[in-house]
Amino acid sequence: MNQETPNNPALDISVLSLPLSKEEIFGNDKNSALEIGFGEGEFIVEVAKNNPNWNYLGIEIKYFRYKKALKLVLNQNIRNIKLIHFDADLAVEQVFAANIFDKVYINFPDPWPKDRHKKHRIINNNFLDNLYNIMKEQGILEFTSDHLDYVTHTIEHVDSHNKFSNIFGKQGYSHLIENRPQTKFEKEFLDKKRQIYYLSFKKL
């Protein structure tokens, strides 16, 4: 009797030759999405369950969150997810071959609200250059935050970058996206009646 291959969502890039192609990551050429900073994995698990014909890859730098997400994926036997414990900046610059991802999610990144710390925000020209390289033509970048200053910062940086178009036009964001899974932070913020901003950009 043929036995199903055990699911191993953990991707150990230390034993692989970089940059990685889609086939090397997932073993197939299906549409693929990347979540940067997946937290404890609740979003990537739900979106992967809702879209079983897509591949999903998550990157998380905080080890305790990575381990929680890994346990969640294994317990639910989600077979279209791979997870990496790694720094996102380095990952988008060094780990992936060009033109892999149809969609990229960045959900509630650290807003670094103090002026002297804003240089640490993940959205900057170098990061956008690297995202552009690994995304497919017409690929979608989704960014979500409850921090209006960071939202404005992101819209201004992406607009000036000139390699992505803002799907939401002049306003630059929406307060609702139908049928979109909610992150842990998102649920907490909504319970506290905080405004959520959804940004969406298309690769030119």
C-alpha positions in Angstrom: 0.0 0.0 0.0 1.3 3.5 -0.9 1.7 5.7 2.1 1.2 9.5 1.9 4.5 11.4 2.2 4.7 13.1 5.6 4.1 16.8 5.5 7.2 18.9 6.4 6.4 22.6 6.3 9.8 23.6 7.7 12.1 24.9 5.0 15.8 24.7 6.1 17.5 27.1 3.7 20.9 26.4 5.3 21.2 23.1 3.5 20.0 24.5 0.1 21.7 26.3 -2.7 20.4 29.8 -3.1 18.6 31.4 -4.8 15.6 29.0 -4.7 13.3 28.5 -7.5 9.5 27.9 -7.0 10.0 24.2 -7.8 12.8 23.9 -5.2 10.6 25.4 -2.6 7.3 23.8 -3.3 7.9 21.0 -5.8 5.4 22.4 -8.3 4.7 25.5 -10.4 1.4 26.6 -8.9 0.5 30.2 -8.1 2.4 31.2 -5.0 2.1 33.7 -2.2 4.6 35.0 0.4 3.7 36.3 3.9 6.4 38.4 5.5 6.2 38.2 9.3 3.5 35.6 9.8 3.4 35.8 13.6 1.8 32.7 15.0 0.5 31.6 11.7 -3.2 32.1 11.9 -3.5 34.2 8.7 -1.3 32.0 6.5 -3.1 28.9 7.7 -6.6 30.2 6.9 -5.7 31.7 3.5 -3.9 28.4 2.6 -6.9 26.4 3.6 -9.2 28.6 1.6 -7.0 28.3 -1.5 -5.7 24.7 -1.6 -4.4 25.1 -5.2 -2.0 27.8 -4.3 1.4 27.6 -2.6 2.1 29.6 0.5 5.5 30.5 2.1 5.9 32.4 5.4 8.9 34.1 6.8 9.2 34.9 10.5 12.3 36.1 12.5 10.9 35.5 16.0 11.6 31.9 16.8 8.8 31.4 19.4 6.2 32.6 16.8 7.8 30.4 14.1 7.5 27.3 16.3 3.9 28.1 17.2 3.0 28.5 13.5 4.9 25.3 12.6 2.9 23.4 15.2 -0.3 24.8 13.9 0.5 23.8 10.3 1.5 20.3 11.4 -1.6 19.8 13.6 -3.9 20.8 10.8 -1.9 19.0 8.2 -1.8 21.9 5.8 0.1 20.7 2.9 0.5 23.8 0.8 2.5 25.9 3.3 6.3 26.2 3.8 7.8 28.2 6.7 11.2 29.8 7.1 12.7 31.1 10.3 14.8 34.0 8.9 15.2 37.7 8.5 12.8 39.1 5.9 15.1 41.7 4.5 17.8 39.1 3.8 15.3 36.6 2.5 13.8 38.9 -0.2 17.3 39.9 -1.2 19.2 36.6 -1.2 16.9 33.5 -0.8 14.5 33.6 -3.8 15.0 33.5 -7.6 13.2 36.1 -9.7 9.5 36.1 -10.6 8.3 33.6 -8.1 5.4 35.1 -6.1 2.0 36.1 -7.4 1.1 37.8 -4.1 3.0 39.1 -1.1 1.3 39.9 2.3 2.8 42.2 4.9 0.4 42.2 7.9 0.8 44.6 10.8 4.6 45.1 10.7 6.3 47.0 13.6 5.4 50.7 12.9 8.5 52.0 14.7 6.5 55.1 15.7 9.3 57.3 17.1 11.0 59.5 14.5 14.5 58.2 15.4 13.4 54.6 14.8 11.5 55.1 11.5 14.7 54.0 9.6 13.9 50.5 10.8 10.6 50.3 9.0 10.5 47.4 6.5 9.2 49.5 3.7 12.1 51.3 2.0 13.4 51.6 -1.6 15.9 48.7 -1.3 13.2 46.4 0.1 10.8 47.4 -2.6 13.5 46.7 -5.3 14.0 43.2 -3.9 10.2 42.5 -3.7 9.8 43.7 -7.3 12.5 41.2 -8.4 10.9 38.2 -6.7 7.3 39.0 -7.7 5.7 37.9 -11.0 4.4 40.4 -13.5 1.1 41.9 -12.3 1.8 40.5 -8.8 0.0 42.0 -5.9 1.5 43.4 -2.7 -0.9 43.7 0.2 0.0 45.7 3.3 -2.1 46.0 6.4 -1.7 48.2 9.4 -3.6 50.1 12.1 -1.0 52.8 12.3 -2.0 55.8 10.1 1.5 57.4 10.0 3.0 54.1 8.8 0.2 53.8 6.2 1.0 57.2 4.9 4.7 56.4 4.9 4.1 53.2 2.9 1.9 54.8 0.3 4.4 57.7 -0.2 7.4 55.3 -0.5 5.6 52.9 -2.9 4.3 55.8 -5.1 7.7 57.4 -5.3 9.3 54.0 -6.1 7.4 54.0 -9.5 7.4 50.2 -9.9 4.0 49.5 -8.3 0.5 51.1 -8.9 -1.9 51.7 -6.1 -5.0 49.6 -6.6 -7.1 51.8 -4.3 -6.3 55.0 -6.3 -6.2 58.5 -4.8 -7.2 57.5 -1.2 -4.6 54.8 -1.2 -6.3 52.3 1.1 -9.5 50.6 2.0 -11.0 49.8 5.4 -12.5 46.5 4.3 -11.6 43.6 2.1 -14.3 41.0 1.8 -13.6 37.3 2.7 -10.0 38.1 4.0 -8.8 36.0 7.0 -8.0 38.1 10.0 -4.7 38.0 11.9 -4.5 37.8 15.7 -3.5 41.4 15.9 -6.3 42.4 13.6 -9.0 40.8 15.7 -7.6 42.5 18.8 -7.5 45.9 17.2 -11.0 45.5 15.8 -12.3 44.5 19.3 -10.8 47.8 20.5 -12.6 49.7 17.7 -9.3 50.7 16.1 -9.3 51.5 12.4 -7.6 49.0 10.0 -6.0 50.2 6.8 -5.7 47.8 3.8 -3.2 48.8 1.1 -2.9 46.9 -2.2 -0.3 47.5 -5.0 0.2 45.9 -8.4 3.7 45.3 -9.8 4.1 47.3 -13.0 
